[in-house]
């Protein structure tokens, strides 16, 4: 029988798993590891983990025997069926009070199900988002744990030790909430990541195709942007990408095929937004933009058939154009985060989760892919007013939007004139104009619904909740339809 001396076990030695293990080891935790392809355990112990206190296990039984009680076992396996299969193989070796942690990008409803199923067996489940890629996992990721609250005291020290820290030393990790709340917040993080990436790509397209900037000039512009309001990990890596050369010395970015992949978290965010009736339009456009990019062959064929504007490059003030693109990017980013937070609010209400909005901004402030200077402004906004209905109404954010909205419009107008697609910039602006509109044309829409389907309408001159039906054609019946909304 091996000695039960390890603080935590980890199953799944792919990139994220390996780096989390080494991070935990750096922080003084003794980690036992297991991998389904067992040879990977020995390879890891002999190579990456050489000279560390990490212990290799060759079976799940051995792993369980190596752990102090209550056992803490973290799974870093592919989201979906693999998580359920791994839990099933573990269960015979677990005792009441042991803790199973899923650190993959699992669908939040799966995490809710697992938390409840395992609670019935006396096992505490944690579904946690882990963001920051390989480097984050190794040096300090953002960690978003949720699930069974009784598990938190048992994992808090390990998680907060290995997590990224903000300037004052606060860890980018705190308890998010029950059930699948941790994975929900990670899902929204990823959706926002899709949005940020799409916005950066639209800025790139405008500056590259619209203004004719080459990779070296783009590197300079992005390096400059990263010193100001847009300071963020994704702007920083984009500036590095523009500076990277292929073997022949030409920019590598120009050699990369323009079709984007996706693993599903952005799509899940949009599905959840639709389910909750929240207009998370920018992430929606970002997911669809990846879908459109994937239709490469169709696009190439259409490019020979469908006409665009005669003028394809911008001919005005170049410095002003770059600044208007920067402002459009910043304003659109504000809209995207405001939409993301609308979704978080709606899901908190729906699921009875007490989500700490400022705390979430703090968790995203460091370690994760969307980390940025901007997130401290979001944290400040919720600190000033924890009940803030919408980020756009915070003084800081409304101030930026009021100051930059003209330039943002100019960037979108230029994009339209040049025939360069900017779906995320455009939908953000449309949302902004819609959100600030005291009156939208939905009066006509309700009239249409009532006209063809007797769906009824409310009136501006009557109290809310009173519904009216008009016999528009003179030959409709007097019966109106019910007024339910989904
Ligand atoms: C992170 C990333 C990470 C991963 C996603 C990307 O926070 O570290 O979001 O979770 O890169 O799987 O998702 P797509 O493959 O869908 O772009």
Boltz pocket constraint, residues with backbone or C-beta under 6 A from the ligand:
constraints:
  - pocket:
      binder: B
      contacts: [[A, 105], [A, 130], [A, 131], [A, 132], [A, 133], [A, 190], [A, 193], [A, 261], [A, 262], [A, 263], [A, 264], [A, 265], [A, 266], [A, 368], [A, 369]]
      max_distance: 6.0
